[in-house]
Amino acid sequence: SHKSRKNCSKCRNWDDLIPSPELEKAKKKEVAFIVTIAKREQEIAYLKVGKKTVT
């Protein structure tokens, strides 16, 4: 529809507004954050499994 096209062009404009080094920094931060959460979830899962094997 017409609305979704408008949103897409807005997204493109937003990318153009942000200087690419800043955009790269933001992306790296986001990735690092996701990785940190994934590691934490893995540790929690590992601890749960460890507790199961101990008992």
Long-range contacts (C-beta under 8 A, 24 or more apart in sequence): none
